[in-house]
Amino acid sequence: MKRAINFSAGPAVLPEEVLRQVQEEMLDWRGSGMSVMEMSHRGKEYIAIHEQCVADLRELMAIPANYKVLLLQGGATSQFAMIPRNLLRGKTSVDHVYTGEWSKKAIKEGKIFSKVNVVASSEDKNFTYVPPQSSWKLDENAAYVHICTNETIGGVEFHWTPDTGKVPLVADMSSHFVSRPVDVSKYALIYAGAQKNLGPSGLTVIIVRDDLIGTTIPNTATMFDYKQHAEADSMINTPPCFAIYVSGLVLQWIKRNGGLPAMEKRNIEKANVLYNFLDAQSFYRSPVNKADRSRMNVPFTLPDEKLDEAFLKGAKEHNMVQLKGHRSVGGMRASIYNAMPITGVKTLVEYMGEFARKYG
Ligand SMILES: *Cc1c(COP(=O)(O)O)cnc(C)c1O
């Protein structure tokens, strides 16, 4: 068996240790005689898995008691619509910060439900930076302020937490969830699709302050109501049991490896290997403003896009896959989530050096 060095933006690399554990428990989960895939979601075995996953996430992120943790389906994309349905609470407008492709999608969906004010944007420089808060034109009557704290495609990350006063702050953290400690109390709602840094696709995590839920816009179906999900412990219907199980094992892996502070330290080290290399040469270019560079998703371009194909082919020969950048940015993108070992990043940098010497 040969495992690839996988730089996919998502679904993405998972810790090998976790995959082996899944394999070991596949046919008989801890003496139950069943695979987790075969269990009733109302049975005691699955309930234990579900509760452990929530408890571990609460512990790792130090989630305050007045926040609900919901394990839902539909991806982060469904949240673009579910958030306004639940958090408008009679208000007529929302504030959005526009920092790239994912904020754009949230803005588009937000417009279905209310007036959207784009209070800051980095469109002028092709989404290569986070607009400083001093430039934001916040509306104190907005229902909430929406940000995307890590733009997966552009590779732009918030390394600071905005202060929106009394207006609730909502954050799409999909692609840097559990990559670093977060002060949850500064946010009204945090959401993330699991398949970037937590587990398999199919699970979406929502962390929401409990006083904000319970007032949906009229005619909201049960499945789009946070309050009803919270009251049913995310079991109104069948949850994504297997994705929750694997994500739970990833959380335990994070706990065994020092928790979020240790993840952050490792992620800084890994990102530094790649960015220090990029800064010390002139063949490749990193388009993102230094202070706002993502530790998770690192886009870079070659001097001529005609070289892209040769770069990707050579990478494949070195066992490295999924480096092609998003079509909106071009070039390459290396996603280096929690489960990417530092040796993977070093192998990439070595290859990049070799390639530049050959074609530079
Ligand atoms: C991938 C991604 C999404 C979309 O997630 P789905 O689970 O596929 O709906 C939204 N926001 C960000 C920041 C992402 O990286």
PDBQT file of the ligand as one rigid body, heavy atoms in Angstrom, charges set to zero:
ROOT
HETATM    1  C1  LIG A 401     -15.628  24.123   1.451  1.00  0.00    +0.000 C 
HETATM    2  C2  LIG A 401     -16.146  25.362   2.031  1.00  0.00    +0.000 A 
HETATM    3  C3  LIG A 401     -17.524  25.645   2.052  1.00  0.00    +0.000 A 
HETATM    4  C4  LIG A 401     -18.547  24.735   1.440  1.00  0.00    +0.000 C 
HETATM    5  O1  LIG A 401     -18.670  23.577   2.178  1.00  0.00    +0.000 OA
HETATM    6  P1  LIG A 401     -19.719  22.435   1.816  1.00  0.00    +0.000 P 
HETATM    7  O2  LIG A 401     -19.656  21.578   3.036  1.00  0.00    +0.000 OA
HETATM    8  O3  LIG A 401     -19.221  21.752   0.576  1.00  0.00    +0.000 OA
HETATM    9  O4  LIG A 401     -21.042  23.054   1.613  1.00  0.00    +0.000 OA
HETATM   10  C5  LIG A 401     -17.923  26.830   2.627  1.00  0.00    +0.000 A 
HETATM   11  N1  LIG A 401     -17.046  27.689   3.162  1.00  0.00    +0.000 NA
HETATM   12  C6  LIG A 401     -15.721  27.438   3.172  1.00  0.00    +0.000 A 
HETATM   13  C7  LIG A 401     -14.791  28.432   3.793  1.00  0.00    +0.000 C 
HETATM   14  C8  LIG A 401     -15.234  26.268   2.613  1.00  0.00    +0.000 A 
HETATM   15  O5  LIG A 401     -13.918  26.015   2.625  1.00  0.00    +0.000 OA
ENDROOT
TORSDOF 0
